[in-house]
Amino acid sequence: MRSHLITNPHHWRHRAEEARLLAGGMKDPKAREEMLRVAKDYECLAERAEKQAKFTPSWANWAV
């Protein structure tokens, strides 16, 4: 189950959105900046998951 989340771009985009929401409520500029960096990193993971999905055959995701 966990490996499915790692390769799921929707999971990482949801995490990025959560991080941006948290950043919006932060008063400390450095903490807000760091949380926005985390959101950006989650977006990069989503992009990586999308690229990986293009090269992974659909049958490779079947449960064994």
C-alpha positions, 0 to 999 in steps of 0.5 A: 500500500505504501509503495502505491502512495509513493508513485501516486502524483495525486498523493504528492499534490495533496501533500503540497496543497496541505503544506501551502495551507499550513504556510498561509497560516504561519506568522514567522517568515522563515517558517513560512518560506520553509513550508513553501519549499516543502510544498515545492519539493512535493510538487517535484515528487508528483512530477517524478511520479508522473514521469515514472508512470509513463515508463511503467507498464500497467501490468507492473502494478498488479498485486502478486 
